[in-house]
Amino acid sequence: MVKLKITTKGQVTLKREVLDHFGAKPGDDIEIVLLPKGEGNIHAIGRKLPIKSLFGMFAYKAKRTHSIDEINDVIEAGWAGEVKY
């Protein structure tokens, strides 16, 4: 458990241990989700990445490609309730 002190201005300084735990870096934002009964969840919001870093993110590296006819056969089998892989 990490204890933090509240200043007279109502501010809290997060210790390095806490920032390291969240993986927070300078320039990142911290978000606190307020919950009932005076509780909350705190987590770091990472820096925004350039759009270029998202290219190819969901690329699937298949061992082989399938023809349109093969894909249509599997779709038809699925609609017919047959299991065909």
N, C-alpha and C positions, 0 to 999 in steps of 0.2 A: 504494500500500500504506500502511496506517495501522498504526503500532506503538503498543502499549499497554503500560504497566508494571503489574506485579503488586505490590501492597503487601505488607508483612510479615504482614498479616492475611489474605492470599490474595484480596484484592478487586481488581477492575479497574474503572476509570472510563471509560465510553465517551465519546469526544470528540464535540463537536457535529457535526463532519463525518460521523461514522458514523451518528449519530442522524438527521441530515437525509437521508442516503442511504437509510435504511430507512423514512423517513417516520414515525418514532416521535415521539410527543408525550408530554408529561407525563401520567402515569397509565397509559400503555400498558405491556404486558409484553413482554419479550424472551425468545425461546425458542431454545435451543441443542440441536440434534439431534446426539448423539454418534455418531461413525462409527468404524470400525476404524482402527488405526494412528495413534491420537492425533489424529485430525482431527474436525471438526464443521462443521455448517451453522448459521448464526445468522440469525434473522429476527424482525421485530417482529410482535407480535400486536396488532391494532387494538382500540380500545375497543369495548365492546358497544353496539350500536345499539338504540334503542327499537323495539319490535315494530311500531309505527306506520310506521316508515320502510320496512318490507318490503311494505306493501300496494301492489299494482299493479306490483310488481317484474317479474313475468313477463307482464304484460298485452301482448297481441298486437294491434297496431293494423292490422287487415285493411282492405283497400280496399272489400271487400264481404263480406257474410255468405253462407253457403251453407245451403240447406234440408236437412232430414233426408233427403229423397229423394236429393239430390245427393251427400250424404255416404255414404249406403248404396250408391249406384251405384259410387262410387270404391272403397269397401271390397270390394264384390263383384268388381270388375275386378281388384283387387290379389290376391284369393284365386284368381282364375282365371288369373293370370299375365299379364294384359294390362296394358299401360302406359296409364293414363288420368289426365290431369291436369286 
